[in-house]
Amino acid sequence: MPRKKPTSTRQKKEERLLKRASKRAERAGDIDAPPPPRLRKPRKRKPGYAPPSASAESSRKLQSSFIKPSAQFLEETRQVASTLPLPRPIPAEAAILTESNADDDSDPLICPRRPKWRYDMTKAYIEANEEGIFKQWVNQTDAALEKWRLADRKQDQDENDEGKETPSVNRSPTSFERNLEVWRQLWRVTEISSIILVLVDTRCPLLHFPPSLASHLSTHKVILVLTKVDITGPIRAAAWSDYFRATFPGLRVVQVQSFVSKEEGHYHQGRTRYESQMPQVFRETLINAIRSIHAELLEPPENLKANPERLSSWKPPVKRDINWSVPAASVVQGPRGREEEEDQPSFLTIGLVGQPNVGKSSLLNALFGESKVRASKTPGKTKHFQTLFLTPEIRLVDCPGLVMPNYVPMEMQVLSGVLPISRVSAIPACIHYASQLLPLETIFDLKHPRTEEPPAADNRTWREGMKRAEKAPVFWTAMDILVAFANKKGWFTAKAGRPDFSRAGNAILRALAEGQVPWGFLPPGTAIEGTSDLLELGCGIWIRRDNWSDDVSEEDSDSSEDEDSNEEESSEAGASVDNTETLEEESLKLDEEDVDYGYVPIAASRFAALQIEDEDEDEDEGYSDYSDGDDE
């Protein structure tokens, strides 16, 4: 029978003396040694359990991690969203994107570079060197971003009806890729690529081509590819092309469109269907830009032209003769010879780089004219860089999306779809930010919650000369928009029956990020007087239907999300105590009542081809929260 654990001081002392005596007797051989500890039985696994495969373990290593906003920040932003009136009408200046949000004393942000290495170094030594440098870079970037976030506290000089100053809050934290394994994918792609295609979303290009990425690729041959021009329209895309050519002299800028309408007869419920295909004009423009850079790579540098001896031994870094007649749908298994020829590589390598959800996988599928790589509306689906041969002489390398360090608020990253929306906890803050740029109450045809309340009874005794009580002015707040949208959809919490604003905010953010509500910024320096054909006063960055050149009918767009992540998100967003019970599988459906919302579900049609993943798949795969940061 096992001895009871001593409780008093005297018992503990006797126990220590007994242990010492037992050890002395054991060393002297008077008593036997104690029995070995009992081994724990292996844990029983459920039927059908299989250990994780090597590919699953590799994907787990490539999960992106971001800083999680603090509880104080969530509470402050919720208070701002509930009390601060939204500017109506929206100033026209809100539609013009600023070049940089950095302060004058902000430290420049950079992307981590791979340390120099040699073939005689061991793998462990190279990895340890990379880990040390990367850890130092993360600490420096965190310090710079925290300094920027706390540098200036947002102040609003206006006062509300009670004479109190409006609430203020620090800048929101910004996210960037904190996983070394993902950055190693970028290092490998840039090392093996002779030409790099940097993809940027035409709706907000400066977010996707920050100074940190521009300086990181300064020594490479770069082509800037403007994607999703079918959402913003050709005029905005042309304006951004001119801006980048003026800002970066010599930079080649092309526009692409990754979806086209199917032939007549291909309809779904009377609506036009779209497929992954690149129109011929965009294809030719892209191929011509690549051919132009390829011709430059065949020319020797200027310092070698003056030295005949060195020029005679110089070899171009790319293949000389390439067949540029790329078919619209090519099925290529690979080059005929993997080994390099005597004086040149056997193929031209082109890398695709960009932030999540910018359209890299969609561009590849459009180039091939078929589903070659996995594309999804959820950012971050691509985990490893993928190699595909467009022709036996042209190799394409798709790099996973990386969130680049930049002085940009978290709300802008969510609005552009860079961060997974199902992981966003600051729903009121994001809706407040979006409401300052788009008239959401007009877009979704919402009724103000106060207008549905019965008028307060006037119980005063009427006397001559008295004036009737005037109604208080009705103004919109971000929380009013969330409540009105939840009321319109009939989304209420299970226990308290309150409007489920967290679910409403999730649906609104998805509609904005996925392009169901078309929007787009104008380049910096755009004159407001000359944008009457693009901007409608009071609408901000919203692109109305009458500004749209292509007539596309409504299309259902289902966006499901993980139920557990939604419950965690709702509680962290400062929602009511009871609303976590009703957060179920999310879907934003464009039915008949949505026709009057005023938005054009263009992307719902053109991006319908992206829904190739399983419906029951976890949408947050590849992302994890990084909670060690203190953002209070």
C-alpha positions in Angstrom: 0.0 0.0 0.0 1.6 3.3 -1.0 2.6 5.6 1.8 0.6 8.9 2.2 2.3 12.1 1.3 3.5 13.9 4.4 1.7 17.0 5.3 3.3 18.4 8.5 6.9 19.7 8.8 7.8 16.8 11.1 6.5 14.2 8.7 8.5 15.8 5.8 11.6 15.7 7.9 11.1 12.0 8.7 10.5 11.3 5.1 13.8 13.0 4.0 15.7 11.0 6.7 14.1 7.8 5.5 15.1 8.5 1.9 18.7 9.2 2.9 18.8 5.9 4.9 17.4 4.0 2.0 20.0 5.4 -0.4 22.9 4.5 2.0 21.5 1.0 2.4 21.1 0.7 -1.3 24.7 1.7 -1.9 25.9 -0.8 0.7 23.9 -3.6 -0.8 21.6 -4.2 2.2 18.3 -3.6 0.3 17.2 -4.0 -3.2 17.0 -1.1 -5.6 13.4 0.4 -6.1 11.4 -1.0 -9.0 11.7 0.9 -12.3 8.9 3.4 -12.9 5.8 2.1 -14.6 5.7 2.9 -18.3 2.6 4.9 -19.5 0.4 3.0 -21.8 0.2 4.3 -25.4 -2.8 6.5 -26.0 -5.6 4.9 -27.9 -6.3 6.4 -31.3 -9.6 6.7 -32.9 -10.4 4.2 -35.7 -9.1 5.4 -39.0 -6.3 7.6 -37.5 -3.2 8.0 -39.6 0.0 9.7 -38.6 0.6 13.0 -40.4 2.4 12.7 -43.7 5.5 14.5 -44.7 3.6 16.9 -46.9 1.2 17.7 -44.0 4.2 18.4 -41.7 5.7 20.6 -44.3 2.5 22.6 -44.8 2.3 23.0 -41.0 5.7 24.6 -41.0 4.5 27.1 -43.7 1.6 28.4 -41.7 1.6 32.2 -41.5 1.5 33.8 -38.1 0.3 37.4 -37.4 0.1 39.5 -34.3 -3.2 39.3 -32.5 -4.8 42.7 -31.5 -5.0 43.2 -27.7 -8.3 43.3 -25.8 -7.7 47.0 -25.0 -7.5 47.9 -28.7 -10.6 45.9 -29.5 -12.6 47.7 -26.8 -11.4 51.1 -27.9 -12.1 50.5 -31.6 -15.6 49.2 -30.7 -16.3 52.3 -28.8 -15.2 54.5 -31.7 -17.3 52.5 -34.1 -20.3 52.9 -31.8 -20.1 56.7 -31.2 -18.1 58.4 -34.0 -20.4 59.8 -36.8 -19.3 58.8 -40.3 -18.5 61.6 -42.7 -21.4 62.0 -45.1 -21.1 62.8 -47.9 -17.7 61.1 -48.2 -15.0 63.7 -49.2 -13.6 63.2 -52.7 -10.1 63.2 -51.3 -10.8 59.8 -49.7 -10.7 58.1 -53.1 -7.1 59.2 -53.8 -4.6 56.9 -52.2 -1.6 58.4 -50.4 1.9 57.4 -51.3 3.0 56.5 -47.7 1.5 56.4 -44.3 4.9 56.5 -42.6 5.9 59.5 -40.4 8.9 61.6 -41.1 11.0 60.0 -38.4 9.9 56.4 -39.2 12.6 53.9 -39.9 12.6 52.4 -43.4 11.2 48.9 -43.6 13.0 46.2 -45.5 12.4 42.5 -46.4 14.8 40.0 -45.0 17.6 38.9 -47.3 19.2 35.5 -47.3 22.6 35.5 -45.8 25.5 34.7 -48.1 26.3 31.0 -48.2 28.8 28.6 -49.9 28.5 25.0 -51.0 31.2 24.0 -48.5 28.9 25.1 -45.6 26.8 22.5 -43.7 23.0 22.7 -43.8 22.8 23.1 -40.0 25.2 26.1 -40.2 23.3 27.8 -43.0 20.0 27.3 -41.3 21.3 28.6 -38.0 22.7 31.7 -39.7 19.4 32.3 -41.4 17.4 31.9 -38.2 19.7 34.3 -36.3 19.4 37.0 -38.9 15.7 36.5 -39.3 15.0 36.8 -35.6 17.0 40.1 -35.5 15.0 41.4 -38.5 11.6 40.5 -36.8 12.7 42.4 -33.7 13.7 45.5 -35.6 10.6 45.5 -37.7 8.4 45.1 -34.7 10.1 48.0 -33.0 9.7 50.2 -36.0 6.0 49.4 -36.5 5.3 49.8 -32.8 7.0 53.2 -32.8 4.9 54.2 -35.8 1.7 52.9 -34.2 2.2 54.9 -31.0 3.7 58.0 -32.6 0.5 59.9 -33.2 -2.8 59.3 -31.4 -5.8 60.0 -33.6 -7.6 63.1 -32.4 -11.0 64.4 -33.5 -11.7 68.0 -32.7 -15.4 67.7 -33.2 -17.6 67.3 -30.2 -20.8 65.4 -29.9 -24.1 66.5 -28.6 -23.0 66.1 -25.0 -20.0 68.4 -25.4 -17.5 65.6 -24.9 -14.6 65.0 -27.1 -14.9 62.1 -29.5 -13.0 58.9 -28.5 -9.5 58.4 -29.9 -7.5 55.3 -30.4 -4.0 54.4 -31.4 -3.2 53.3 -34.9 -4.1 49.7 -35.5 -1.3 47.1 -35.6 -0.1 46.0 -39.0 0.7 42.4 -39.9 3.6 41.0 -41.9 4.9 37.5 -42.5 6.7 36.2 -39.4 7.5 32.7 -40.6 11.0 32.1 -41.8 9.9 29.0 -43.9 7.7 31.2 -46.0 10.5 33.7 -46.6 12.7 30.9 -47.7 10.3 30.1 -50.4 10.7 33.7 -51.7 14.5 33.5 -51.5 14.5 30.3 -53.6 12.1 31.8 -56.2 14.2 35.0 -56.6 17.4 33.0 -56.9 16.3 30.7 -59.7 14.3 33.3 -61.7 15.7 35.4 -64.4 12.6 37.6 -64.7 10.2 38.3 -61.8 6.5 39.2 -62.3 5.3 41.2 -59.3 1.5 41.0 -59.1 -0.5 43.9 -57.6 -4.2 44.4 -57.2 -5.4 47.3 -59.3 -7.8 48.3 -56.5 -5.0 49.3 -54.2 -1.6 48.8 -55.9 0.6 50.6 -53.4 -0.4 48.2 -50.7 0.9 45.3 -52.8 4.1 47.0 -54.0 5.5 48.7 -50.8 9.0 50.2 -50.6 10.3 47.2 -48.8 9.5 44.9 -51.7 10.7 47.4 -54.3 14.1 47.7 -52.6 14.3 43.9 -52.2 13.9 43.4 -55.9 16.0 46.4 -57.1 18.7 44.2 -58.6 16.3 41.9 -60.5 14.5 42.2 -63.8 10.9 43.1 -62.7 7.6 43.4 -64.6 4.7 44.9 -62.6 1.5 43.1 -63.4 -1.8 44.9 -62.6 -4.4 42.3 -61.8 -8.2 42.4 -61.5 -8.6 45.2 -64.0 -12.0 43.8 -64.7 -13.2 45.1 -61.3 -11.7 48.6 -61.4 -12.2 49.2 -65.2 -9.7 50.3 -67.8 -9.5 54.0 -66.9 -8.3 53.4 -63.4 -5.9 50.7 -64.5 -4.4 53.1 -67.1 -4.0 55.8 -64.5 -2.1 53.4 -62.2 0.1 52.3 -65.1 1.1 55.9 -65.8 1.7 56.5 -62.1 4.1 53.5 -61.8 6.0 54.4 -65.0 6.5 57.9 -63.7 7.5 56.8 -60.2 9.8 54.0 -61.3 11.4 55.0 -64.6 12.2 51.9 -66.7 9.8 49.7 -64.9 7.6 47.7 -67.3 3.9 47.7 -66.3 1.3 45.5 -67.9 -2.4 44.8 -67.2 -4.0 41.3 -67.2 -7.4 39.9 -66.9 -7.7 36.2 -65.7 -11.4 35.5 -66.6 -13.5 35.7 -69.7 -17.2 34.9 -70.4 -18.0 31.5 -71.9 -19.6 31.1 -75.3 -23.3 31.6 -75.8 -25.3 28.8 -74.3 -23.1 28.4 -71.2 -25.4 29.9 -68.6 -26.2 29.0 -65.0 -29.8 29.9 -64.0 -29.9 32.4 -66.9 -26.7 34.1 -65.9 -23.4 34.3 -67.9 -20.6 32.0 -66.7 -16.9 32.8 -66.7 -13.8 30.6 -67.0 -10.1 31.0 -66.4 -8.8 32.4 -69.7 -6.7 35.4 -70.6 -7.9 37.6 -73.5 -5.5 37.6 -76.4 -4.7 41.3 -76.1 -3.5 40.9 -72.4 -1.6 37.7 -73.3 0.3 39.5 -76.1 1.1 42.5 -73.9 2.5 40.2 -71.2 4.6 38.1 -73.6 6.0 41.1 -75.3 7.1 42.6 -72.0 8.9 39.3 -71.2 10.5 39.2 -74.6 11.8 42.7 -74.2 13.5 41.9 -70.9 14.8 38.6 -72.4 16.5 40.7 -75.1 18.1 42.9 -72.5 19.5 39.9 -70.7 21.2 38.7 -73.9 23.1 41.9 -74.1 26.4 42.0 -72.2 26.9 44.7 -69.5 28.4 48.0 -70.5 31.6 47.4 -68.5 32.3 44.3 -70.5 31.8 45.8 -73.9 34.9 47.9 -73.4 37.0 44.8 -72.5 37.3 42.4 -75.5 39.0 39.7 -73.5 36.3 39.5 -70.8 33.6 39.9 -73.5 34.7 36.9 -75.4 34.2 34.6 -72.3 30.9 36.2 -71.3 27.8 34.0 -71.5 24.2 35.2 -71.2 22.4 34.1 -68.1 19.3 33.0 -70.1 18.6 30.7 -73.0 19.2 32.5 -76.3 16.6 31.1 -78.7 13.0 30.8 -77.4 9.8 30.0 -79.2 7.5 32.8 -78.1 4.4 31.4 -79.8 2.7 30.4 -76.5 -0.6 28.7 -77.2 -3.8 29.7 -75.3 -4.0 26.3 -73.7 -0.7 24.4 -73.7 -0.1 21.0 -72.1 3.6 20.8 -71.4 5.2 18.0 -69.4 8.6 19.8 -69.2 11.7 20.6 -71.2 13.1 18.0 -73.5 16.4 18.1 -71.7 16.7 19.0 -68.0 20.5 19.3 -68.1 21.9 22.7 -69.2 23.5 22.9 -72.6 27.2 23.8 -73.0 26.8 27.5 -73.2 23.3 28.4 -72.0 20.4 27.2 -69.7 17.8 24.9 -71.3 14.9 27.1 -70.4 13.9 30.6 -69.2 12.7 30.8 -65.6 10.0 33.4 -64.7 9.0 33.8 -61.0 5.6 35.1 -59.8 5.7 37.1 -56.5 3.0 39.0 -54.6 1.0 39.2 -51.5 -1.8 36.8 -50.7 -5.1 37.0 -52.7 -3.5 39.1 -55.4 -4.2 36.6 -58.2 -1.0 34.6 -58.8 -2.7 31.3 -59.1 -5.5 32.7 -61.2 -3.0 34.2 -63.6 -1.3 30.9 -64.0 -4.6 29.1 -64.7 -5.5 31.8 -67.2 -2.2 31.5 -69.0 -2.7 27.7 -69.4 -6.4 28.0 -70.1 -7.1 25.3 -67.6 -6.9 24.6 -63.9 -3.2 24.0 -63.3 -2.8 25.2 -59.8 -5.1 25.5 -56.9 -6.8 28.9 -56.6 -9.1 30.1 -53.9 -10.7 33.2 -52.5 -9.1 32.5 -49.2 -5.6 34.2 -49.1 -2.6 31.9 -48.5 -3.8 28.7 -50.1 -0.5 28.3 -51.9 2.0 26.9 -49.4 5.0 25.8 -51.5 6.4 27.4 -54.6 5.2 25.5 -57.7 7.0 24.9 -61.0 5.1 24.7 -64.2 6.3 24.7 -67.9 4.3 27.0 -70.1 6.4 25.7 -73.1 9.4 23.4 -73.1 11.5 26.6 -73.0 9.6 28.7 -70.5 9.4 27.7 -66.9 7.0 29.5 -64.4 7.6 29.4 -60.7 4.6 30.4 -58.4 5.8 31.8 -55.0 3.4 31.6 -52.0 1.9 34.9 -51.0 3.8 36.9 -48.4 2.5 39.8 -46.4 5.2 42.4 -46.8 6.2 44.8 -44.0 4.6 48.2 -44.7 3.3 51.2 -42.8 -0.3 50.5 -43.5 -3.2 49.9 -41.0 -4.6 46.5 -40.5 -8.0 47.6 -41.8 -6.6 48.3 -45.2 -5.0 44.8 -45.3 -8.4 43.3 -44.5 -10.3 45.4 -47.0 -7.9 44.3 -49.8 -8.2 40.6 -48.8 -4.5 40.2 -47.7 -5.5 38.8 -44.3 -8.0 36.0 -43.9 -11.3 37.6 -42.8 -12.4 34.6 -40.7 -9.4 35.4 -38.4 -10.2 39.1 -38.0 -11.2 39.9 -34.5 -11.5 43.7 -34.9 -14.7 43.6 -37.0 -16.1 47.0 -35.8 -12.7 48.7 -36.5 -12.6 47.3 -40.1 -16.2 48.3 -40.8 -15.5 51.8 -39.4 -12.5 52.1 -41.7 -14.4 50.9 -44.8 -17.4 53.1 -44.0 -15.2 56.2 -44.3 -14.3 55.1 -47.8 -17.6 53.6 -49.1 -21.3 54.5 -48.3 -22.1 51.0 -47.1 -25.6 52.1 -46.0 -26.4 53.1 -49.6 -24.7 50.1 -51.2 -26.6 47.6 -49.2 -29.8 49.7 -49.0 -29.9 49.7 -45.2 -32.5 51.3 -42.9 -31.1 53.2 -39.9 -32.0 51.3 -36.7 -33.3 54.5 -35.1 -35.9 55.1 -37.8 -37.6 51.8 -36.9 -37.9 52.8 -33.2 -41.3 54.3 -32.1 -41.1 58.0 -31.4 -40.8 59.0 -27.7 -44.1 60.1 -26.2 -44.3 63.8 -25.3 -46.1 63.9 -21.9 -45.7 67.6 -21.2 -48.7 69.7 -20.5 -49.2 71.9 -23.5 -49.2 75.6 -23.0 -49.3 78.5 -25.4 -45.9 79.4 -26.8 -44.4 75.9 -26.3 -42.5 74.3 -29.2 -42.8 70.7 -30.1 -39.7 68.6 -29.4 -37.5 68.3 -32.5 -36.3 65.0 -33.5 -32.6 64.4 -32.9 -30.5 64.3 -36.1 -29.9 60.8 -37.3 -26.3 60.1 -38.3 -24.7 56.8 -39.2 -22.0 55.0 -37.2 -20.2 51.8 -38.1 -22.1 49.9 -35.5 -25.4 51.3 -36.9 -24.4 49.8 -40.3 -23.6 46.4 -38.7 -26.9 46.3 -36.8 -28.9 47.4 -39.9 -27.3 44.8 -42.0 -28.0 42.1 -39.4 -31.6 43.2 -39.2 -32.0 43.1 -43.0 -30.6 39.6 -43.2 -32.4 38.4 -40.1 -29.3 37.4 -38.2 -29.8 37.4 -34.4 -28.1 35.8 -31.5 -29.6 32.6 -30.1 -30.0 33.5 -26.4 -30.5 37.3 -26.3 -32.0 37.7 -29.7 -29.7 40.7 -30.5 -28.5 41.6 -34.0 -25.5 39.5 -34.7 -23.2 42.3 -35.8 -20.1 40.1 -35.9 -21.6 37.8 -38.6 -22.9 40.9 -40.5 -19.4 42.5 -40.4 -17.9 39.2 -41.7 -20.3 39.2 -44.6 -19.7 42.8 -45.5 -15.9 42.4 -45.4 -16.1 39.4 -47.7 -18.2 41.3 -50.2 -15.6 44.1 -50.3 -12.5 41.9 -50.4 -13.8 39.4 -53.0 -14.9 42.1 -55.4 -18.7 41.7 -55.1 -18.8 45.4 -54.2 -16.5 47.0 -56.9 -14.2 49.7 -55.5 -10.8 51.1 -56.4 -8.5 53.9 -55.4 -7.0 56.6 -57.7 -3.3 57.2 -57.9 -1.6 59.8 -55.7 -1.6 63.3 -57.2 -4.9 62.8 -59.1 -6.7 66.1 -59.6 -10.2 65.9 -58.3 -11.5 68.3 -60.9 -10.6 65.9 -63.7 -12.2 62.8 -62.2 -15.9 63.5 -62.8 -16.1 60.5 -65.1 -14.7 58.2 -62.4 -15.8 59.6 -59.1 -19.3 60.4 -58.0 -19.4 62.9 -55.2 -20.1 61.4 -51.9 -19.4 57.8 -53.0 -15.7 57.6 -52.1 -14.0 54.6 -53.8 -17.2 52.9 -54.7 -17.6 52.1 -58.4 -21.3 52.4 -59.3 -23.0 50.2 -61.9 -23.4 53.1 -64.4 -19.6 53.5 -64.2 -19.2 49.9 -65.3 -18.5 49.1 -68.9 -19.4 45.4 -68.9 -22.9 44.3 -68.2 -22.8 41.2 -66.0 -25.7 39.7 -64.2 -25.8 38.7 -60.5 -24.2 35.5 -59.5 -24.4 33.6 -56.2 -21.2 33.6 -54.2 -21.0 31.3 -51.3 -18.2 31.9 -48.8 -18.1 29.4 -46.0 -15.9 29.7 -42.9 -14.9 27.6 -40.0 -17.5 27.7 -37.2 -14.9 27.4 -34.4 -12.9 30.3 -35.6 -16.0 32.4 -36.0 -17.0 31.8 -32.3 -13.5 32.8 -31.2 -13.6 35.8 -33.5 -17.0 37.0 -32.2 -16.0 36.9 -28.6 -12.8 38.7 -29.2 -14.5 41.4 -31.3 -16.3 42.6 -28.2 -19.6 41.1 -29.2 -22.5 40.4 -26.8 -22.0 37.5 -24.5 -24.7 35.5 -26.3 -23.8 36.0 -29.9 -21.1 33.2 -30.1 -23.9 30.6 -30.0 -25.2 31.5 -33.5 -22.0 32.0 -35.5 -22.5 29.2 -38.0 -21.3 28.5 -41.5 -21.2 31.9 -43.3 -22.6 32.6 -46.7 -23.3 35.8 -48.5 -25.9 35.1 -51.1 -27.1 37.5 -53.7 -30.8 36.8 -54.0 -33.6 38.8 -55.5 -33.8 41.3 -52.6 -30.1 42.0 -53.1 -30.7 43.4 -56.6 -31.4 46.8 -55.1 -28.2 46.9 -53.1 -26.5 49.0 -55.8 -23.4 46.9 -56.0 -22.2 44.9 -59.0 -21.3 41.3 -58.2 -18.8 41.2 -61.0 -16.3 39.1 -59.1 -18.9 36.7 -58.0 -19.1 35.7 -61.7 -15.6 36.1 -62.8 -14.2 34.5 -59.6 -16.6 31.6 -59.6 -13.9 29.4 -61.1 -11.9 29.8 -57.9 -14.4 27.6 -56.0 -12.5 24.4 -56.7 -11.7 23.5 -53.1 -13.8 21.2 -51.0 -16.8 22.8 -49.3 -15.9 21.3 -45.9 -12.3 22.4 -46.1 -11.0 24.5 -43.3 -10.8 28.0 -44.7 -8.2 29.2 -42.3 -5.7 26.6 -43.3 -2.2 28.1 -43.4 -2.8 30.9 -40.9 -2.2 31.1 -37.2 -2.4 33.9 -34.7 0.8 35.3 -33.0 -0.3 36.3 -29.6 3.1 37.2 -28.0 2.8 40.8 -29.2 1.6 43.5 -26.8 -0.5 46.1 -28.7 -1.9 47.9 -25.8 
